[in-house]
Amino acid sequence: MLHEEWHDKAPIAKVKVVHTDAKKYKVSDMLTIGQVYDVVNETEEYYHIRDNSGKVGGYYKEYFEQV
């Protein structure tokens, strides 16, 4: 499965967190405002990044800006 390879995959882009004001889920524990993260996969709605836990997680694009 493709998602099992994401942890070792080279980043395809870098994004910077601009806010963590989530409407439904708490993301402030996994994302730090102002920090730059490596994107390992991208869909229309989500970035899959290596977050503060060291694992790959999917987050809405609204939290980020391109670097």
Secondary structure, DSSP 8 states (H G I E B T S, - for coil): -GGGGGGGS--SEEEEE-----SSS--TTT--TT-EEEEEEE-SSEEEEE-TTSSEEEEEGGGEEE-
